[in-house]
Amino acid sequence: MIRKVLSVLVVAADERDADFATRVLEERGDQVTVAPSVPDAVSRLGRGDVDVALVSLSLPHGDGLALVHHLRALYPTVDVIVMTTPQDLEESSHAMALGVLQTVLRPLTGDALLVAVDRARERRMLIDQRERLDAEARSGRLRTATYARCAAFIAETDRTIVAERILEACAQELPLSSAALYLPPFLGSRTFVRAAAQAEGTGLPTSLDQAAVDAFDPTEVVAVRDGRIQIAFLGPTELAGAAILRPRHKLSEEQEQALTVIASLGTASLEAARKVDAIARTGIKDPETSAYTFAYFGDVAGREIDRAARHGRRFSLVTLAMDGMTELGELRPEAQRHARRLLTEAVLTAVRDSDVVARVEDDELYLLLPETALLGVLGARHRIEARFAAQKELHAIMAEHLPELGPPALNFGVAVYPFDGTDLGTLLRRSRQRGEQSRRGPWRRLGLNGRPLFDALDTLMGTEDDVVVRPDGRVSLHGDLTAAHDEGAHHAVLPASILPRLSRHLVADARRAGVPGVIYAAGDERMGEALIDEMGEDGARSQVRGWVLRSADQQALSPAARTLAVPGADLAGRILLLSLTELGGYVLSGRRLRSRRLAEPTMLVYHASDLDMADGLVSALQRTYHLQPEVGQ
């Protein structure tokens, strides 16, 4: 394996440690950035290209351990190495409990530092190797770069643009002296006309007659004839297009495979573009569901992208699909069409007049929400889910024909311009990816949606009988609790002292980004005081609204504090921190562990950077205590 160059972020309490680490690692060939403070480190992490964080536990005010917790909670892919001293035993043990990769003792030595960083390097090289092997197993010898080049045309809806981008992808795979791609002017035509060309005027014809079209062998997608490469774009029933390439060198086996991939994806794109043209000619509305056609949607989305770029605005694109719709179509097409109409009706009645809803052929709905960011999307999602739940006829259809699937569910994916992309194709791909992540995530997997707040929290935390403290101080969990684990979501044993720092960081991150949101804290007085202090008593320092929950019989933290007295004793013994802002969602649910084997005070927590879970628990909390929803409506 080729040695991997790492991007290392150094956050040191001592400038000499930072200089030493920079010198040693740069001599090894790594890229080193020194953050003079924790806020600078958080800002640098936001760029998303840090491989290893080298953090000193000796930072003032306990910021070192707080930064480690921040890294493990919000940046799980970053390897963390901590610099410590023998006197920082307690801090070191807490850091190890959070899952740091390695500890390095101060004063630093070159060997110890290189060994620790090389361990991270080896781990990342093994991960890269495993990913390469998985990719080879899935796609054979087809190159990932070819698929990336095909991304330039698979989202296009104009056949001429698709043809031009296909030739560009071919030219990137092998050097060409000339190339042309031919398309039928209408369905069933036996004469193809040139729609795109490269190095025009080098002898390739402007059109292909019937004999030339028939010369394309349907059994060979890529064929070499008389020094020319012929590519047949084979549609379901006929030739969707044909290309002739003149290469500068002999075609290699790898290049032939790449051209085969381009031909396959190019065929799908040409067919989709032809269908979009046909839909566009029939009007801007889908006659079956009253949603807009994809052609109209693409046009509106393109204009919205231009406006957002010109005026510095945001907007959101949502993909929405119902589980079981494809299976229903295979089983009962008429029932599928009726279900589709009911689903579209539920969505149309839940969105604003300015929002655009379109239906595409694979039974996905696309939603364009102008001037709407993440929290606004959550509000639209709540309204759509409410209309969907009230659509009894739709549920009856699914229960009759597909009872084995259980209650039907909606899959939402969201992408926000410009954070997730600046073109329609990228936004759609990102939205679909998030929809799939939501479908597989713990909130959906554990069936927590709609459950009462404390039932959901008990599912995540279990009871005291589900936790065993071992003689060495480690904690074992009942197997059922590990079902809640996911990428960025798991149980951990943490010191209670970290709670105030965590609440401060949540507010500080949102204030630094200038975004709105809401944060609820309960169960720890110091955490609540830190939240109020970071916000300011009147909350004027931040767009984030912060609330400290307390039982009605408890005294408020201060006369002007933003505290809410809630009825009942359900919060007793619980620690809860919920954050929902435009940056995303964060959940921490915990309880204190009482054992002589553990240093006091220690707590078992379930924490997750999961938007579905944060949104669901915030909504459940607001329902439980009849609180006014402040975001996502």
Secondary structure as UniProt FT lines:
FT   STRAND          7..11
FT   HELIX           15..27
FT   TURN            28..29
FT   STRAND          31..34
FT   HELIX           38..45
FT   TURN            46..47
FT   STRAND          52..56
FT   TURN            57..58
FT   HELIX           60..62
FT   HELIX           63..74
FT   TURN            76..77
FT   STRAND          79..84
FT   HELIX           86..88
FT   HELIX           89..98
FT   STRAND          102..105
FT   HELIX           110..139
FT   TURN            140..141
FT   HELIX           144..154
FT   HELIX           159..173
FT   STRAND          176..183
FT   TURN            187..188
FT   STRAND          192..198
FT   STRAND          207..208
FT   HELIX           210..214
FT   TURN            218..219
FT   STRAND          222..225
FT   TURN            226..227
FT   STRAND          228..234
FT   STRAND          239..247
FT   HELIX           253..282
FT   TURN            287..289
FT   HELIX           294..311
FT   STRAND          315..322
FT   TURN            323..324
FT   HELIX           325..331
FT   HELIX           333..348
FT   TURN            349..350
FT   TURN            353..354
FT   STRAND          356..359
FT   TURN            361..362
FT   STRAND          365..370
FT   HELIX           374..390
FT   HELIX           392..401
FT   HELIX           403..405
FT   STRAND          410..417
FT   TURN            418..420
FT   HELIX           424..440
FT   HELIX           442..445
FT   TURN            446..447
FT   TURN            449..450
FT   HELIX           453..461
FT   HELIX           464..466
FT   STRAND          467..469
FT   TURN            471..472
FT   STRAND          475..477
FT   HELIX           479..484
FT   TURN            487..488
FT   STRAND          489..495
FT   TURN            496..497
FT   HELIX           498..513
FT   STRAND          517..522
FT   HELIX           525..535
FT   TURN            537..538
FT   TURN            540..541
FT   STRAND          544..551
FT   TURN            552..553
FT   TURN            559..560
FT   STRAND          563..566
FT   TURN            570..573
FT   STRAND          575..581
FT   TURN            582..583
FT   STRAND          584..593
FT   TURN            596..597
FT   STRAND          602..608
FT   HELIX           611..624
FT   TURN            625..626
//
